[in-house]
Amino acid sequence: MTQPDVLIPHYVSKSARDGLTEGLADLLADLDLSVAATPPETEEYLSSAEVVLTNRFPAEEVAAASELQWVQALSAGVDHFPREAFADADVALTSASGIHAEPIGEQVLAYLLTFERNLQTGMNQKHRGVWENYGGRELRDETVGILGLGAIGGRVAELASAFGTRVVGTKRDPESAPDAVDEAYGPDGLYDVLAQSDYVVVALPLTDETRGLIGEEELRTMDSSSVLVNVARGEIVDEEALTTALQKGHLRGAALDVFETEPLPANSPLWDLSNVVITPHMAGSTPHYYDRCANLFAENYGRFVAGELDAMENRIV
């Protein structure tokens, strides 16, 4: 294959465009790369682009991209990409799954330690100027259940197991679960994981099967002393049912980085719950993000140019 035209459209932020451009210059010196800073530039370059590296792609622009053959997403989740339109146009779509594993793994560990060591109590007392002793627990005494033992869930398992924590989880193919997992189940083992876990970490992609997966019945399966952690997609958890469970003491707490509506509305009762840790969809943030994106793209680019599309990493379509 001759060298394809590659486009980074204006949808990608300037800082991200700069980071990707710098990283790709080191990895693919002869890359035929166009970088659009405005909508007219994207429209101009899109007509001849064969490859697009982006964080989103409007469905209405698929038809305008007549030469398009491959889209590399800059996110692990691709539910917001027009996958059906890509399939109809014979356009390959690959995700950035895996590059978030380290920062999100560390974020989850921070959530676990926040609840295990009662750091929220300490912060609340600080704001009130109160010195009052309170107790803490140890992670080695707990069971962490991970829904989705992919790259992110696998890294969570490794970090948690380093503390001596028992780790269980679900994976489409439980036989391929990471070594750090003590017991793996298939998707039909959801309730087994929920029932035995002190912490339940949601690390699943958003699909038709996972949308609304954790509802009232699933939350009631969890012990009242357990904590729900969601670093996947807000739509996987029924937020109203979760709020009710937290308000009524059916759960010890929750650590949430993602929500059904983002930003989280100011009138959401979650803001007022002292047993909830809220972060603004930033668990995947890291100064190494675009370096890792560039590395992943370079690997897939080599396979694309060689005509080995089926061997591309994280291919979705």
N, C-alpha and C positions, 0 to 999 in steps of 0.2 A: 504494500500500500504506500502511495506517496504521502508526504507529510501533510496531515489534515489541518484545516483552519480551526483554531481553538478560540473560544470567546469567553471572557468573564464579563457578564452584563452589569448594567448600572444597579440592578437589584442588590448586588453585593456591596456592602458598605465600603467607603474609601479605605478605611484602615485594613479591612479584610482584603480588598483588592491589592493594596500595597504589600501586605504580608504574603499573599499568594504569589504575586509577581516576583518578589524577591526570592522566595523559596524555589519557585520553578526555574528561575534563571540559573540557579546553582545545579539543579538536577537535570534540566533539559535545555541545554544552551541553545539548541537550534529550533526550539519550539516556535511555531508560527502562531503567535498569541496576539489577539486584539483585546483591549481593555476598554469597555464603554463606561463613560462617566455620566451620560445623560440618556433619556429615553430615545431621542433621535439617533444617537450613536448605536444604541442596542438594536434599534430597528434596521439601521444600515448594515451592521455587521452580521445580524442574524440570518439574513438571506443567503449568505455563503458559508456560514459556520457549520462545520461537521461535528464539532464537539463543543459542549457548553459546560462550564464549571460554575455552579450557581447554588444559591440557597432557596430559590423558588423559580417556577416556570409557569406562567399563565397558560391555561389550556388553549386560549384563543390564539396564542402565538405559535402553536405547534404547526399549523398549516402554513404560516409564513416562513418557517424554517425548513425550506424544501430540501436542503442538503444535509439536514441533521441526522446523525447516526447514533450519537451517544451523549447522555447527560450524566455528569458526575455531580451528585448532590453533596452539599457541604454539611449536611445534617445526618444523624443516624436514622431519624424518623423521616419517612417519605410519604406519609399519608396526605400531605398537602400538595403533592405533585400529581399531575394528570396522568396517572399510570395507564388508564385505558386508552387515552389518546396516543400515548407513546407506543403502546402495544399495536394499535391500529396502524400507526405510521412506521412500524418496525424500527423503533428507536430504543436502544438499550438504556436502562437506568441503573446506576449503581449508587449505593448509599455510602455514608462515611461512618458506618457502624464500626465500633472498635476504638476509634481515636478518642472517644470520651471516657474510656474505661478507667484510666488513672484518676482524673479529677473527680469523676462521679463516685468512684470507689472510695476515695478519701472523704468526699462529702457525706456519703452514707455512714462511714465510720464516725465522722464528727457528730452526726445525728444520734447514733447509738450511744456514744459516750456522753452526749448532752443529757440523755435520759438516764443512763446508767449511773452517772455521777451527780445527777440532779443539778446540773449547771443552771438550768432555768430558775430554780429556786434561789441560787446565789445571785443571779443577775437581778431578779425581782427585789431581793432584799437590799441589794446595793442601791437601786433606784429609790428605795424608801429609807435608806440610811439605817438599816436594821442589821444588828449582829446577833444572829441566832443560829446555833449549831443544828445541822441536819445530817442525815446519813447518806451513804452511797452504796452502790452495789458493784459487782465485778462481772464483766462480760463472759468470763470463763464459765460462769454458772448458767448461762443462758443458751437458748436455741434460736438461731437466726434462720428464718425461712425466706428463700429467694424465689420469687415467681419470675422465671425467665433466666436461665443459666447460660446466657450468651456471653459476649465479651465483657459487658458491664457487670452482669450478675456473677460471672466467673471471677472477676477482680474483687468484687465485694466478698465473695466466698474466701478468697486467698487472704484478704486483710483480716476478716473476722476470725478465720481459723488460727491466725498468728497469735490471737489472744487466748487460744484454747477453747474457743466457742464451738459448740456443735452446730453444724450447718446442714440444712436440708433444702430441697428446692425442686422446682419443676423444669422440665426441658422436653421439647418435642421428642427427642431421642435421648432418654435418660442414660443409655449406655455410654454416651459421649460426654457426660457431665465431667467437669474439672475434678482433679484429684482431691482438691480441698473440700469437696462436698462429701459429707458422711453418708447421706442417703438421698438418692434422686428418684423422682417420680415422673411419669408422663403427665400430660395435661389433665388426665382424669384423676390425678392425685392431689388436686387443688385443696380439697377439704382436709386431707391428711396433713398437708403442710400447714394450713391455717390453724388446725386444732392443736398442734404441738409446738408452735413457735411463739417465743416471747417478743420477737420482732419479725414483722412481715415486710419484706422489701419488694416493691413492685418495680420490675425492670423489664417489662414486656413491651414489644412494639404495639402500636395501636392498629388493630385489624378489625374486621367484622366480628371475629370470634372473641376478641379481648375487650371490645367496647362495652362498658357497663359490667365487666366481669365481676368486680367487687361491689356487691350490693348489700341490702339489709341482711339477707340470709348468710352471706359469706362473713360479714362483720360479726354476726352473732355466733358464728362458729369459732371465732377467735376468743381467747380468754380475756376476761375483763382487765387483767394486768398487762396485756400486750399492747404493742405500739405498731401503728401502720406507717410505713415510709414509702412515699411515692416519688420516684425520680424518672418516671417513664412519660406518661401522658395523662392529663387530668381526666379525660373522658373514660379512662379504664375504671375509675372509681366513681360510684354514685355519691356525689358530693353532699347531697341532702341527707342521704342515709348515714354517711360518715359523720356529718355535723351532729345529727341526732344521737348517734352512738357515743360521741364524745361528750355531749351535753348531759346525757343520762348516766355516764360512768360505765358504759358497756365496754369502753376501751380506756386504757391508761393514758394514751396520747397519740399524737400523729406528728410526723415531720413531712412537710409538703413543699416540693419545689415546683410542682405543676398543678394546674387547676382547669376546671371545665371552661371558665372564662378568664382570659388574661388580658390586661392586668386583673388581679382579683378585685372585684367591685368593693367600693368603700363600705357598702352596707352589708357585706358578708359577715355572718356571725363568727366565722373562723377567726377574724381579727381579735375578737374579745375573749377567746378561750385561752386560758393560761397554760393548758396542756397541749398546745399546738405550736410547733416551730414552723415559721413561714419564711421561705426564701423565694426571690423573684425569678424563677426559671434560670438559675445561674450555675447549677451544679456542674455543668460541663465546661465552664469557663476555665481557661488556662493560658498562660503566655505562650505555650507550645502548640496551641490549637492549629494555626495555619501552617506551621512547619509540618505537622502530622498530616494535614489535608494534602499538602503538596507532595509528601512522600507517597501517600496512598494513590494520588492521581498519577504520579510518575510510574508506579508499578502497573496500574491499570492501562496507562497510555501505551506502555511497551507491549502489553498483550493485545490491545486494540490494533495497533499498527501491524502486529504480526498476524492479525486475523483470528486471534484466539479469544473471541468474545465470550465464549462459554466458560473460559477460565478466569474471567475478570472477578476481582474480589468484591463481595457484597452485591452481586447482581440481583436486582429485583425484577426487572422486566427484560 
